[in-house]
Amino acid sequence: MTNPEKLLFYIDETGDPGSSTKSSPCFSMACLVVKSVDLHHVRAAKHALNTKLARNPDQLLHWNSGALKSHDARICALEILAACPVRIFYVTFVKADLQAASGLSDRERLYNYTARLVIERASWEARQRGLVGQIHFAHLKGFPIRKLTDYVDYLRNRPTNIEWDSLTNKIHVDDTKQRDGLQFADIAAGALDRAIRPHQNPPHRIEPSYLKQLHPVLIKRQPPETYCFKSVSKDFYPNQPWWDDVTTLIQNDQRPG
Protein backbone atom coordinates (compact mmCIF):
# COMPACT_ATOMS: atom_id res chain seq x y z
CA MET A 1 0.00 0.00 0.00
CA THR A 2 1.44 3.36 -1.05
CA ASN A 3 1.66 6.26 1.36
CA PRO A 4 -0.89 9.02 0.69
CA GLU A 5 0.46 12.22 -0.79
CA LYS A 6 1.30 14.86 1.80
CA LEU A 7 2.13 18.53 1.74
CA LEU A 8 5.47 18.99 3.47
CA PHE A 9 6.44 22.17 5.31
CA TYR A 10 10.12 22.83 6.09
CA ILE A 11 10.73 25.72 8.49
CA ASP A 12 13.94 27.49 9.49
CA GLU A 13 14.57 30.74 11.31
CA THR A 14 16.70 33.80 10.66
CA GLY A 15 17.79 36.33 13.24
CA ASP A 16 17.50 35.23 16.84
CA PRO A 17 14.67 35.31 19.38
CA GLY A 18 16.78 37.02 22.06
CA SER A 19 16.26 40.52 23.45
CA SER A 20 19.81 41.62 24.33
CA THR A 21 21.51 44.63 22.77
CA LYS A 22 23.45 42.24 20.53
CA SER A 23 20.33 40.46 19.27
CA SER A 24 18.94 40.90 15.78
CA PRO A 25 16.26 43.59 15.30
CA CYS A 26 13.88 41.04 13.79
CA PHE A 27 13.11 37.38 14.25
CA SER A 28 11.70 35.53 11.25
CA MET A 29 10.83 32.07 10.05
CA ALA A 30 10.87 30.90 6.45
CA CYS A 31 8.65 28.03 5.36
CA LEU A 32 9.29 25.98 2.22
CA VAL A 33 6.23 24.06 0.97
CA VAL A 34 6.52 21.02 -1.30
CA LYS A 35 4.35 18.03 -2.17
CA SER A 36 5.77 14.72 -1.05
CA VAL A 37 5.67 13.47 -4.66
CA ASP A 38 7.89 16.41 -5.66
CA LEU A 39 10.48 15.98 -2.94
CA HIS A 40 12.87 14.32 -5.37
CA HIS A 41 13.09 17.66 -7.21
CA VAL A 42 14.44 19.25 -4.02
CA ARG A 43 17.07 16.53 -3.72
CA ALA A 44 18.00 17.00 -7.38
CA ALA A 45 18.29 20.76 -6.82
CA LYS A 46 20.66 20.19 -3.91
CA HIS A 47 22.82 17.91 -6.03
CA ALA A 48 22.81 20.40 -8.92
CA LEU A 49 23.79 23.30 -6.67
CA ASN A 50 26.60 21.41 -4.96
CA THR A 51 27.91 20.28 -8.34
CA LYS A 52 27.95 23.89 -9.58
CA LEU A 53 29.85 24.83 -6.43
CA ALA A 54 32.37 22.02 -7.10
CA ARG A 55 31.33 20.13 -3.98
CA ASN A 56 30.17 16.62 -3.17
CA PRO A 57 26.48 16.43 -4.28
CA ASP A 58 25.29 15.44 -0.80
CA GLN A 59 27.16 18.11 1.17
CA LEU A 60 25.20 20.24 3.61
CA LEU A 61 23.96 23.57 2.26
CA HIS A 62 23.93 26.56 4.59
CA TRP A 63 23.43 30.24 3.74
CA ASN A 64 26.26 31.35 6.01
CA SER A 65 28.71 28.59 5.13
CA GLY A 66 31.85 29.19 3.11
CA ALA A 67 30.39 27.73 -0.08
CA LEU A 68 27.40 30.09 -0.10
CA LYS A 69 28.97 33.24 1.32
CA SER A 70 29.76 34.82 -2.04
CA HIS A 71 27.14 36.84 -3.92
CA ASP A 72 27.47 34.72 -7.06
CA ALA A 73 27.02 31.45 -5.15
CA ARG A 74 23.91 32.80 -3.45
CA ILE A 75 22.41 33.94 -6.74
CA CYS A 76 23.10 30.48 -8.16
CA ALA A 77 21.40 28.84 -5.15
CA LEU A 78 18.33 31.05 -5.45
CA GLU A 79 18.03 30.52 -9.21
CA ILE A 80 18.02 26.76 -8.67
CA LEU A 81 15.53 27.02 -5.80
CA ALA A 82 13.24 29.29 -7.85
CA ALA A 83 13.00 26.59 -10.54
CA CYS A 84 11.75 23.95 -8.07
CA PRO A 85 8.06 22.98 -7.62
CA VAL A 86 7.91 24.60 -4.17
CA ARG A 87 6.33 27.58 -2.47
CA ILE A 88 7.77 29.86 0.23
CA PHE A 89 6.27 32.16 2.85
CA TYR A 90 7.62 34.15 5.80
CA VAL A 91 6.60 35.28 9.30
CA THR A 92 8.48 38.14 10.97
CA PHE A 93 8.45 39.88 14.35
CA VAL A 94 10.02 43.32 14.74
CA LYS A 95 11.34 43.35 18.29
CA ALA A 96 11.18 47.12 18.72
CA ASP A 97 7.41 46.93 18.22
CA LEU A 98 6.83 44.28 20.87
CA GLN A 99 5.30 45.51 24.09
CA ALA A 100 6.86 44.22 27.29
CA ALA A 101 3.38 43.33 28.54
CA SER A 102 2.95 40.87 25.67
CA GLY A 103 5.65 38.57 27.07
CA LEU A 104 7.19 38.24 23.61
CA SER A 105 10.46 39.77 24.75
CA ASP A 106 11.05 36.34 26.29
CA ARG A 107 13.13 34.16 23.93
CA GLU A 108 10.96 31.06 24.29
CA ARG A 109 7.68 32.89 23.86
CA LEU A 110 8.85 34.78 20.78
CA TYR A 111 10.10 31.60 19.12
CA ASN A 112 6.92 29.71 19.91
CA TYR A 113 4.54 32.46 18.86
CA THR A 114 6.36 32.84 15.55
CA ALA A 115 6.07 29.08 15.10
CA ARG A 116 2.35 29.31 15.87
CA LEU A 117 1.78 31.79 13.04
CA VAL A 118 3.75 29.57 10.66
CA ILE A 119 1.75 26.48 11.67
CA GLU A 120 -1.44 28.47 11.22
CA ARG A 121 -0.55 29.39 7.62
CA ALA A 122 0.70 25.90 6.88
CA SER A 123 -2.66 24.48 7.95
CA TRP A 124 -4.49 26.96 5.72
CA GLU A 125 -2.32 25.99 2.75
CA ALA A 126 -2.89 22.27 3.36
CA ARG A 127 -6.63 22.86 3.62
CA GLN A 128 -6.67 24.90 0.39
CA ARG A 129 -4.84 22.14 -1.48
CA GLY A 130 -6.90 19.33 0.01
CA LEU A 131 -3.83 17.55 1.39
CA VAL A 132 -2.61 16.61 4.84
CA GLY A 133 0.31 18.77 5.94
CA GLN A 134 3.39 17.44 7.69
CA ILE A 135 5.54 20.03 9.49
CA HIS A 136 9.30 19.93 9.98
CA PHE A 137 11.12 22.60 12.01
CA ALA A 138 14.88 22.97 11.95
CA HIS A 139 16.21 22.47 15.45
CA LEU A 140 17.41 25.78 16.87
CA LYS A 141 20.65 25.26 18.77
CA GLY A 142 20.15 25.74 22.50
CA PHE A 143 16.37 25.59 22.25
CA PRO A 144 15.03 22.32 23.71
CA ILE A 145 12.74 20.47 21.30
CA ARG A 146 10.18 19.90 24.03
CA LYS A 147 9.73 23.65 24.46
CA LEU A 148 8.14 23.70 21.01
CA THR A 149 6.32 20.36 21.07
CA ASP A 150 4.78 21.07 24.49
CA TYR A 151 3.61 24.45 23.22
CA VAL A 152 2.01 22.84 20.16
CA ASP A 153 0.23 20.34 22.42
CA TYR A 154 -1.01 23.28 24.49
CA LEU A 155 -2.34 25.01 21.37
CA ARG A 156 -4.33 21.94 20.37
CA ASN A 157 -6.56 22.49 23.39
CA ARG A 158 -6.96 26.25 22.89
CA PRO A 159 -9.06 28.28 20.44
CA THR A 160 -6.79 29.20 17.51
CA ASN A 161 -7.02 29.72 13.76
CA ILE A 162 -5.04 26.53 13.10
CA GLU A 163 -6.82 23.92 10.97
CA TRP A 164 -5.61 20.92 12.94
CA ASP A 165 -7.56 18.46 10.79
CA SER A 166 -5.36 19.46 7.86
CA LEU A 167 -2.13 18.54 9.68
CA THR A 168 -0.56 15.31 10.87
CA ASN A 169 -0.57 14.82 14.62
CA LYS A 170 3.19 15.04 15.04
CA ILE A 171 5.29 18.19 14.64
CA HIS A 172 8.82 17.16 13.64
CA VAL A 173 11.95 18.96 14.83
CA ASP A 174 14.97 17.83 12.83
CA ASP A 175 18.66 18.47 12.40
CA THR A 176 19.02 20.53 9.22
CA LYS A 177 21.50 18.08 7.73
CA GLN A 178 18.82 15.37 7.80
CA ARG A 179 16.40 17.19 5.49
CA ASP A 180 17.13 18.73 2.10
CA GLY A 181 13.96 20.79 2.48
CA LEU A 182 15.32 22.39 5.65
CA GLN A 183 18.54 23.31 3.88
CA PHE A 184 16.61 25.18 1.21
CA ALA A 185 14.40 26.76 3.90
CA ASP A 186 17.65 28.05 5.41
CA ILE A 187 18.59 29.56 2.04
CA ALA A 188 15.16 31.18 1.73
CA ALA A 189 15.54 32.56 5.26
CA GLY A 190 18.94 34.00 4.38
CA ALA A 191 17.46 35.78 1.35
CA LEU A 192 14.86 37.41 3.58
CA ASP A 193 17.43 38.39 6.20
CA ARG A 194 19.46 40.34 3.63
CA ALA A 195 16.30 42.12 2.47
CA ILE A 196 15.24 43.38 5.90
CA ARG A 197 18.41 43.67 7.99
CA PRO A 198 21.08 46.25 7.06
CA HIS A 199 24.55 44.77 7.13
CA GLN A 200 27.79 46.55 7.94
CA ASN A 201 29.38 45.43 4.69
CA PRO A 202 28.35 47.20 2.55
CA PRO A 203 27.57 49.82 5.22
CA HIS A 204 23.99 49.94 6.44
CA ARG A 205 22.55 48.46 3.27
CA ILE A 206 19.95 45.81 2.65
CA GLU A 207 20.15 43.53 -0.39
CA PRO A 208 16.70 42.77 -1.86
CA SER A 209 18.04 41.16 -5.05
CA TYR A 210 18.14 37.75 -3.35
CA LEU A 211 14.47 37.93 -2.41
CA LYS A 212 13.57 39.08 -5.92
CA GLN A 213 15.26 35.98 -7.32
CA LEU A 214 12.73 33.90 -5.38
CA HIS A 215 9.61 35.61 -6.73
CA PRO A 216 8.49 32.61 -8.86
CA VAL A 217 8.11 30.48 -5.73
CA LEU A 218 6.83 33.02 -3.23
CA ILE A 219 3.29 32.05 -2.29
CA LYS A 220 0.71 34.00 -4.30
CA ARG A 221 -2.32 33.96 -2.06
CA GLN A 222 -3.72 37.42 -1.44
CA PRO A 223 -3.16 39.69 0.34
CA PRO A 224 0.61 39.06 0.46
CA GLU A 225 0.96 40.69 3.89
CA THR A 226 -1.32 37.97 5.31
CA TYR A 227 0.08 34.94 3.52
CA CYS A 228 3.51 35.38 1.93
CA PHE A 229 4.88 38.10 4.21
CA LYS A 230 3.25 38.05 7.63
CA SER A 231 4.31 40.50 10.30
CA VAL A 232 2.44 41.41 13.46
CA SER A 233 3.97 44.89 13.11
CA LYS A 234 1.50 46.68 10.85
CA ASP A 235 2.99 47.98 7.60
CA PHE A 236 6.45 46.55 8.31
CA TYR A 237 6.62 44.76 4.99
CA PRO A 238 4.63 47.27 2.89
CA ASN A 239 7.08 49.97 4.06
CA GLN A 240 10.10 48.05 2.77
CA PRO A 241 11.69 49.78 -0.25
CA TRP A 242 11.46 46.58 -2.30
CA TRP A 243 7.80 45.79 -1.44
CA ASP A 244 6.15 47.12 -4.61
CA ASP A 245 8.74 45.50 -6.87
CA VAL A 246 8.50 42.07 -5.24
CA THR A 247 4.71 41.96 -4.95
CA THR A 248 4.39 43.09 -8.59
CA LEU A 249 6.75 40.29 -9.65
CA ILE A 250 4.63 37.78 -7.70
CA GLN A 251 1.39 39.02 -9.23
CA ASN A 252 2.77 39.04 -12.78
CA ASP A 253 4.27 35.56 -12.57
CA GLN A 254 2.38 33.09 -14.75
CA ARG A 255 3.10 29.94 -12.78
CA PRO A 256 0.08 28.59 -10.88
CA GLY A 257 -0.06 28.76 -7.08
Summary of the structure (lengths in Angstrom):
residues: 257
radius of gyration: 17.4
end to end distance: 29.6
largest distance: 57.2
contacts: 795
relative contact order: 0.19
helix: 44%
strand: 19%
